[in-house]
Amino acid sequence: MRYTAVLATCAVGILSAASGALAGGFAAPVVEPAGAAPVVETARDDWTGPYVGGSLGYSFGADDEIGLDFYDGDSLIERNPGLGSVDVKGLTAGVHAGYRWQRNNWVFGPEVWLESGSVDAADDVSLDGLTVESSVNYIIGLHLKAGYVVDPRTLVYGTVGAVHGDFDYEMSDAGGTTTEGYSAGGYSVGLGIERRVRPNLAVFAEWQYRNFGKTDLTFDNTTAEVLTRATPEHHNIKAGVNFSF
């Protein structure tokens, strides 16, 4: 009798547990949702728009070779090539303005600039105590800048464009000094890097090569006309600031 009671109690417990399981139904396991894909941050389109700026620089590496031809009317009397070279160099200051667009990480746009300074040099020529001096009065340039944003605050770029310069070429001897002013056009190429320090303020450093071709200049002498050819090509390095709007 005692065993029968124990078995009956166990059977009731089993049936009760089974009944509760059936009443509650099957519980599906909870699956945690997959994490959202990380958002990749790209460079902001904050290089687009107008800007103005200023710079200080240094011009050097000119190759203005001196050669003098003496004429009597149309007749060549004497030719003196390779008498020396005028290594034009000196400090410069400039202002510029431009506009640029950004497409993904590429930035491009035009820039116009004006530059002047103390850029000149003289060379003594071993020909009748003659001294030749070449100087740069000012240069105007218009070029296209195109670059790549390596991070949201740093832009590396190249430039190519047209330049127009105003120059003086001076010849001095015992009889006095004669100065011929002239202008010449040419081209420029360059490389630079710009770094944003504030949303509307950036600093930059740039190198340019300017080539103005060759210009024939004629000086009146007491006995003949003196012809020379000016070639004021040079390099320029500069650093400055840009203010964007």
Backbone torsions as a table, in degrees:
resi	resn	phi	psi	omega
1	MET	NA	-41.0	-178.6
2	ARG	-64.9	-41.9	178.9
3	TYR	-64.8	-37.5	179.8
4	THR	-63.5	-38.7	179.5
5	ALA	-65.8	-41.6	179.6
6	VAL	-63.1	-45.4	179.7
7	LEU	-62.3	-38.9	179.4
8	ALA	-65.3	-39.8	179.8
9	THR	-64.2	-43.8	178.0
10	CYS	-61.8	-41.3	-179.4
11	ALA	-63.5	-40.2	179.1
12	VAL	-64.0	-39.0	179.5
13	GLY	-64.8	-41.7	179.7
14	ILE	-64.2	-44.0	179.9
15	LEU	-64.8	-34.6	178.9
16	SER	-66.7	-43.7	179.6
17	ALA	-63.9	-42.1	179.5
18	ALA	-64.5	-40.3	179.8
19	SER	-62.3	-39.9	178.7
20	GLY	-65.9	-38.0	179.7
21	ALA	-65.5	-41.5	179.7
22	LEU	-68.2	-36.9	179.8
23	ALA	-66.1	-36.5	-177.9
24	GLY	-78.4	-21.3	-178.5
25	GLY	76.9	179.3	-177.9
26	PHE	-85.0	128.2	179.5
27	ALA	-99.2	116.1	179.1
28	ALA	-72.2	145.3	178.3
29	PRO	-65.6	143.0	-179.7
30	VAL	-81.8	124.8	179.7
31	VAL	-105.8	122.4	179.3
32	GLU	-68.9	133.7	178.4
33	PRO	-63.5	146.0	179.0
34	ALA	-65.0	144.8	179.7
35	GLY	-65.3	145.9	179.2
36	ALA	-65.3	145.4	-179.9
37	ALA	-63.8	139.4	-179.5
38	PRO	-64.3	141.9	179.0
39	VAL	-82.8	124.1	179.4
40	VAL	-89.0	120.3	-178.4
41	GLU	-83.3	128.1	178.9
42	THR	-106.1	166.5	-179.8
43	ALA	-63.3	132.8	-179.8
44	ARG	-72.7	154.3	180.0
45	ASP	-84.5	61.6	-175.8
46	ASP	-107.5	12.4	175.2
47	TRP	-98.6	-6.8	-178.9
48	THR	-77.4	138.1	174.7
49	GLY	129.8	176.1	179.7
50	PRO	-79.7	159.4	177.8
51	TYR	-156.2	156.4	174.0
52	VAL	-133.4	161.6	-179.8
53	GLY	-170.7	-179.1	178.3
54	GLY	-143.2	163.6	-176.2
55	SER	-153.5	157.5	169.9
56	LEU	-122.1	140.7	-175.8
57	GLY	-150.2	-172.4	179.8
58	TYR	-146.3	127.3	178.0
59	SER	-99.9	144.0	-175.5
60	PHE	-163.4	176.6	171.6
61	GLY	69.3	30.9	179.3
62	ALA	-73.1	156.9	178.7
63	ASP	-134.5	65.7	-179.0
64	ASP	-99.2	89.7	-174.9
65	GLU	-78.6	135.7	-177.5
66	ILE	-91.3	127.9	173.0
67	GLY	-146.2	132.4	-175.4
68	LEU	-121.1	129.3	174.4
69	ASP	-115.2	130.5	179.3
70	PHE	-102.9	128.5	-177.5
71	TYR	-121.9	143.4	168.2
72	ASP	-114.4	97.8	-171.1
73	GLY	69.4	-123.0	177.6
74	ASP	-97.5	1.2	-176.6
75	SER	-93.7	128.3	177.0
76	LEU	-76.9	119.2	-179.2
77	ILE	-88.7	-47.5	-174.0
78	GLU	-151.3	141.1	177.2
79	ARG	-121.1	130.0	-178.7
80	ASN	-129.8	83.6	179.8
81	PRO	-84.1	161.1	172.9
82	GLY	59.5	44.6	-179.9
83	LEU	-83.0	-11.5	-177.6
84	GLY	155.6	-167.9	177.4
85	SER	-148.9	146.1	179.0
86	VAL	-101.0	105.4	-177.0
87	ASP	-85.5	82.6	-177.9
88	VAL	-64.2	129.6	179.5
89	LYS	-160.3	160.5	177.9
90	GLY	153.6	175.7	-177.8
91	LEU	-78.2	147.5	179.9
92	THR	-133.1	159.1	172.3
93	ALA	-139.3	143.8	-176.0
94	GLY	-148.7	161.2	173.0
95	VAL	-127.9	154.9	-177.9
96	HIS	-154.7	163.0	176.7
97	ALA	-149.4	148.0	-178.0
98	GLY	-161.9	-179.7	176.8
99	TYR	-143.5	144.5	179.0
100	ARG	-142.5	155.6	177.0
101	TRP	-119.9	153.5	176.9
102	GLN	-123.8	130.7	174.6
103	ARG	-125.9	107.6	-170.7
104	ASN	56.3	-121.1	-179.8
105	ASN	-96.6	2.4	-179.0
106	TRP	-93.5	136.5	-179.4
107	VAL	-127.7	136.1	-179.2
108	PHE	-153.9	158.2	178.4
109	GLY	164.5	168.9	-179.0
110	PRO	-88.8	157.3	175.2
111	GLU	-145.2	136.4	175.4
112	VAL	-114.6	141.7	-176.3
113	TRP	-145.9	156.3	177.8
114	LEU	-130.7	132.2	-176.1
115	GLU	-136.4	140.1	176.1
116	SER	-146.8	179.4	179.4
117	GLY	155.9	-163.3	179.5
118	SER	-103.7	78.5	-176.6
119	VAL	-116.8	102.8	-178.3
120	ASP	-161.1	173.1	176.9
121	ALA	-169.0	154.7	178.2
122	ALA	-130.8	153.1	178.9
123	ASP	-141.6	133.9	177.0
124	ASP	-83.0	125.3	-178.6
125	VAL	-101.3	130.7	-179.2
126	SER	-78.2	60.6	-179.4
127	LEU	-148.6	96.2	-179.7
128	ASP	58.5	37.5	177.0
129	GLY	60.1	38.1	-175.1
130	LEU	-90.7	139.3	174.4
131	THR	-120.2	132.6	179.9
132	VAL	-116.0	132.2	178.7
133	GLU	-129.3	136.0	177.3
134	SER	-122.5	137.8	-179.1
135	SER	-142.1	150.6	178.2
136	VAL	-103.2	121.6	178.2
137	ASN	-83.6	-52.4	175.4
138	TYR	-162.2	162.3	177.7
139	ILE	-135.7	135.5	173.6
140	ILE	-114.0	136.9	-179.3
141	GLY	-135.6	150.1	172.5
142	LEU	-134.5	117.6	-178.4
143	HIS	-139.7	165.2	176.2
144	LEU	-100.9	129.1	175.5
145	LYS	-106.6	133.2	176.7
146	ALA	-139.1	132.6	-176.7
147	GLY	-152.5	-175.9	-175.6
148	TYR	-131.6	132.0	178.9
149	VAL	-82.0	106.4	-178.4
150	VAL	-79.7	-25.5	166.3
151	ASP	-152.4	168.0	-172.2
152	PRO	-55.8	-16.8	-176.4
153	ARG	-113.6	-1.6	-174.2
154	THR	-127.8	129.6	-179.2
155	LEU	-125.6	127.5	170.8
156	VAL	-108.5	141.5	-171.4
157	TYR	-152.2	165.1	172.4
158	GLY	-125.1	160.3	-179.6
159	THR	-133.4	150.0	172.0
160	VAL	-151.1	138.6	-177.9
161	GLY	-177.2	-165.1	-177.8
162	ALA	-110.7	146.4	178.3
163	VAL	-131.0	151.7	175.5
164	HIS	-136.4	126.0	-176.3
165	GLY	-122.4	153.0	174.3
166	ASP	-114.7	127.0	-171.0
167	PHE	-133.7	161.0	170.6
168	ASP	-123.4	139.6	176.4
169	TYR	-126.9	121.0	-171.3
170	GLU	-120.5	136.6	176.8
171	MET	-124.6	127.9	-177.7
172	SER	-127.8	138.7	172.5
173	ASP	-145.7	-167.9	-177.9
174	ALA	-62.5	-24.1	-177.8
175	GLY	-84.2	-9.7	-179.9
176	GLY	136.5	-166.6	-176.2
177	THR	-125.4	134.5	176.8
178	THR	-124.9	131.1	-178.9
179	THR	-120.0	132.2	175.4
180	GLU	-115.9	122.6	174.0
181	GLY	-93.6	143.9	179.7
182	TYR	-152.5	163.3	175.2
183	SER	-126.9	153.1	-178.2
184	ALA	-151.1	148.7	177.3
185	GLY	-109.5	162.3	179.7
186	GLY	-173.0	-149.5	-176.7
187	TYR	-135.5	163.8	176.5
188	SER	-140.0	150.4	172.3
189	VAL	-136.0	153.0	-178.3
190	GLY	-164.4	173.4	177.0
191	LEU	-137.9	149.7	-179.6
192	GLY	-159.8	171.4	175.5
193	ILE	-139.9	139.1	-178.1
194	GLU	-129.3	138.4	-177.2
195	ARG	-129.9	124.4	178.8
196	ARG	-78.6	126.9	176.0
197	VAL	-106.6	-20.2	173.4
198	ARG	-144.1	166.8	-179.7
199	PRO	-55.8	-30.9	-178.1
200	ASN	-118.9	14.0	-177.6
201	LEU	-135.8	131.1	179.2
202	ALA	-139.3	154.0	173.9
203	VAL	-114.8	152.7	-177.9
204	PHE	-147.1	161.1	171.3
205	ALA	-134.9	140.7	-172.1
206	GLU	-149.0	146.4	171.8
207	TRP	-117.8	140.5	176.5
208	GLN	-136.6	147.2	168.6
209	TYR	-114.0	129.2	-179.8
210	ARG	-118.3	132.2	178.0
211	ASN	-125.2	122.9	-176.8
212	PHE	-109.8	14.9	178.4
213	GLY	69.7	-154.0	-177.1
214	LYS	-125.7	133.8	-179.5
215	THR	-125.7	124.5	177.6
216	ASP	-81.3	130.4	178.9
217	LEU	-122.6	140.2	-178.6
218	THR	-118.3	129.3	177.4
219	PHE	-115.2	135.9	177.4
220	ASP	-81.5	125.3	177.0
221	ASN	-111.2	164.7	-178.3
222	THR	-64.4	-28.9	-177.8
223	THR	-114.1	-18.2	-175.8
224	ALA	-160.6	173.8	172.7
225	GLU	-97.4	137.6	-178.9
226	VAL	-107.8	124.5	179.7
227	LEU	-110.5	130.9	174.2
228	THR	-133.8	167.3	-177.5
229	ARG	-125.8	116.9	-178.3
230	ALA	-90.8	135.9	178.6
231	THR	-136.4	77.3	-172.4
232	PRO	-82.8	43.6	176.6
233	GLU	-71.7	150.3	-179.5
234	HIS	-165.8	173.1	173.7
235	HIS	-105.9	157.1	175.8
236	ASN	-144.2	132.1	171.7
237	ILE	-115.5	140.6	-177.6
238	LYS	-150.1	159.2	174.6
239	ALA	-135.6	146.4	-176.5
240	GLY	-166.0	-166.7	-178.4
241	VAL	-128.7	151.6	174.0
242	ASN	-123.9	134.6	174.1
243	PHE	-112.3	118.7	-178.2
244	SER	-101.3	159.4	-177.3
245	PHE	-118.3	NA	NA
